[in-house]
Amino acid sequence: MTHNNQQELGKTLWAIANNLRGAMMADDFRDYMLSFLFWKYLSDNYITSAQKELGSDYTALQVWYKENPNDTLLFERQMRRKIHYVIEPQYLWDNIVELARTQSDDLLKTLQDGFKYIENESFESSFKGLFSEINLNSEKLGKNYTERNALLCKVIKTIADGLAEIPSDSDALGDAYEYLIGQFAAGSGQKAGEFYTPQMISTILSRIVTLDCQDPATGKKKRIDKVLDFACGSGSLLLNVRREMKDHAIGKIYGQEKNITTYNLARMNMLLHGVKDTEFEIHHGDSLANDWDILNEQNPAKKMQFDAVVANPPFSLRWDPTEETAKDFRFSRYGVAPKSAADFAFLLHGFHFLSDNGTMAIILPHGVLFRGGKEEVIRKKLLEDDNIDTVIGLPANLFYSTGIPVCILVLKKCRKNDKILFINASGEEHYEKGKRQNYLRDKDVDKIVETYQFRREEPRFSRLVSLAEIKENDYNLNITRYVNLSKEEEQIDLETVTKQLHETDAKIGEAQGKLNVFLKELGLEEI
């Protein structure tokens, strides 16, 4: 499906959303809209796979189940082996749409039962709570069962009509899902920062961490065994890493998310993009508290390590470290971030689990580059250990949630170059201004990534800086100290300028003399 068609599908769904969401807030409607889109994907994919499995014996699944009661268990076992889930015929999206079109009184109950079925029985690994934010008994849908059923009939029929002429393959619906998340994020303002990283910034991080998975001898990308995003939001950053690897394998995707609604979005987003349930693990929990069993190591020898770590954590989040926090294995070497800003706590959490040859790319506010106190202690230690590889400054107003400029820090544990690359991409020529937001164009992203890849130096854009120079600046990483955007004033040659002024005065005097002669001939006063 072409990019234009993907955009059209996204716009079609967004128009449906605008048409339907009058009765409730955008955030509430988002959960219904995205859940129904996910349900449609699961159903369409299941029917396509069933047709391949049954071949010439295929009929509508409801009919096939009735005609072949003794074969259903074997069929479902085969479906679990091939696509890792099953859906009973009465819960397929086409059946749901038919109930909506006929305005059946059974629609609401079928939806309730269907949501529970997908959560608890469809997959071998349970997706309990996947639709926990969907309350079909909410008065936002209507005062009673009849009103709620009627509204849901309208919603589902409108969605079905809008999607009728559009292919429903995984890539198309996956991209439409991402488009909708972005549109809902734009409408949610400040809250959007909790779950959405603008696509172009996500692309920069993804390309950086996958670039370093190349085999130096062949230039081909190697396998990424494990990738982690410990503040994964809706999961789009992890999916971007997977997309960058193309046909090269990623062993498993790991994500963590504290917000329950966003955690559910991430799980749906993975499945909708064709990532099998065995290929990812998303944990609902607090990264700062490190409450995920697989990361909260009891035996350091069994420490989880990731070839790539990406993250866009909440900026300067207030947190509450205790005396015990200083003993935490993640912070004991570098120090504990201050209560006023958990930025370095997030960074050290991810960095601890980075493999020796891995790459970490994290989005943070500029304050981490120059703030003093405990943050200076952490920054100094990371620099002295040669762990900070690249500092990238981005333009202001790229995010829905904040207008402040942000930076990307790239970290490694086994660096071979003691110079740190600074990229200042905040100049006006490196982005496009928008009415509400600024944007990075494809050429802007390419320039940042290629400058990182080849460690290029360019006046007013990038520079390699030695640790000695950074020490002279008291370990301050403020980007403008090393890559200044101001243009050098042109040197003035006073001798040349004086000569030009004399020549100009002479020409003016000559012209004035000719003019006075002309005026005298006319009998007029001289100037």
Secondary structure by P-SEA (a helix, b strand, c coil): ccaaaaaaaaaaaaaaaaaccccccaaaaaaaaaaaaaaaaaaaaaaaaaaaaaccccccaaaaaaacccaaaaaaaaaaaaccccccccccaaaaaaaaaacccaaaaaaaaaaaaaacccccccccccccccccccccccccaaaaaaaaaaaaaaaaaaaccccccaaaaaaaaaaaaaaaaaaaccccccccccaaaaaaaaaaaaaacccccccccccccbbbbcccccaaaaaaaaaaaccccccbbbbbbccaaaaaaaaaaaaaaccccccccccccccccccccccccccccbbbbbcbbbbbcccbbbbbbccccccccccccccccccccaaaaaaaaaaaaccccbbbbbbbccccccccaaaaaaaaaaaaaccccbbbbbbccccccccbbbbbbbbbccccccbbbbbcccccccccccccbbbbcaaaaaaaaaaaacccccccccccccaaaaaaaccccccccccccccccccccaaaaaaaaaaaaaaaaaaaaaaaaaaaaaccccc
